[in-house]
Amino acid sequence: MDATSPSKRPPRGRNPRGKGELLREEVVAATLRMLDELGDDQALSLRAVAREINVAATSVYLHFPDRDALVLAALERCHRDLMLAVQRAELTEGGPVAQLRARTLVLGTWAHDHPGLYKVLHESTLNQRTDMRFKEELGRTTTAAVQRCMDAGLAPADDASMVALDLRSAVHGAVSMRVNQPDGPWPPLEQQVDRFLRKLVGTSPAPGS
């Protein structure tokens, strides 16, 4: 075995004073990588994360008292990054319908690229065991995007929060089926999203979509 392999490297020394936050960030980043590979938060351990970044397990426990606390912190980071991607997608479009479509497609693309994280974020029992209120931001911003379509006269006036909930439910269903049955005969997600927008929101696809 190569002398530089993780099993041969000595544990990394202490971080310099004031650098503890850097270690925390490294732990969270490693946890995200491992969760994406595992697709199951129950299969993760703090000791495994410590081995991944070559530190003593006690270094991880200093920042996170247990697995749920670590996974929750990682999912909060994951959700924050996803919301930034949604915002960037909206900024590339010029009208409310195109913006709503763009943000919806980002969610599908992200789930395709990170099926393991999608499963932990939305399908794990952590959702029942811990407070994951940070996920409410997605509902609020989707409602606002639907409301902009209605205000512009591009969708029938309705309860935007309920319409947004219907849209999110449909998209999550379509995405979950792809994640859990990747070899299924699924149509292109773009086509499904356009149908959801027509049937659930009442919009027409943006020109050129």
Salt bridges, closest charged atoms under 4 A:
GLU25 OE1 - ARG77 NH2 2.14
GLU26 OE2 - ARG12 NH1 3.11
ASP36 OD2 - HIS114 ND1 2.82
ASP41 OD2 - ARG129 NH2 3.48
GLU52 OE2 - ARG33 NH2 3.91
ASP68 OD1 - ARG129 NH2 2.78
ASP81 OD1 - ARG80 NE 3.95
GLU90 OE2 - ARG103 NH1 3.06
GLU90 OE2 - ARG148 NH2 3.43
ASP113 OD1 - HIS112 ND1 3.35
GLU123 OE1 - LYS119 NZ 3.47
ASP131 OD2 - ARG133 NH2 2.48
GLU136 OE1 - ARG140 NH1 3.99
ASP194 OD1 - ARG101 NE 2.62
